[in-house]
Amino acid sequence: MIFPVVSTHNFLKASGDNLTRSIKRSGSTFVVGVTGGIGSGKTTVCNLFHELFGIPIIDADIIAKDVVKKNQPALQAIVAEFGDSILTESGELDRPKVKKLVFSDPTRRKILERIVHPEVRKEMNVQISRVSASYCLLSVPLIAESTNKSMFDRILVVDCDEKIQMERVISRDKLANETVVAIMNTQASRKDRLAIADDIIVNNGPTSQLNDQVQSLHETYQALPTADN
Ligand code: ADP
């Protein structure tokens, strides 16, 4: 996710107007935002696009961690704002501490977002500009919670039943039931996420059921025009 602390917001929904989004796009690469709740199968789906068709994946979670690494301007700005007690002994960002610090304080959370989000967006744009494929996937767990959807030409939601979602997260992350429920409660509801979808991949069955859905969407995305053609 862009930064875990933003997930308590329940922001506006996208217009869902595919045409508007694709016309707005100025670059030559078509950007598909991939979103879904924790454990819905975003990573699994993105990996399939990559394995089957070599489609590049840009991962907001990874970028969000990279931009606050040691010596990065965002980390320096965070320290300037919150003091160096939010650093570990080795000078890294103490993520649990920051989370705690801003979790119940919307003002602090906004400050943090104002520091981190532009850096994340900047790096996403750099990575998008390097893509030579006709389209790329931009995996952003919190699209439904974020107001800025202008980066995406299209939004793909990976959806699965909440019961299955919980089972998969518990099995993957070895978390307690209540912890998974608490995380899910900080994310957009399934209904809100589906409301912003241009495309939906249903991930209730075995992974073998994903191939056809991925193949069909790949064909759709390849056929979509970008602003340059
Ligand atoms: P996300 O990236 O949305 O958090 P993942 O792709 O990591 O979700 O999937 C969550 C867990 O569920 C992973 O351990 C993954 O291997 C598993 N998983 C995903 N899709 C399926 C599926 N269709 N059948 C069985 N396990 C799945």
Residues whose N, C-alpha, C, O or C-beta is under 5 A from the ligand:
A	BS01	ADP	G37 I38 G39 S40 G41 K42 T43 T44 R168 R172 N203 G205 P206 T207
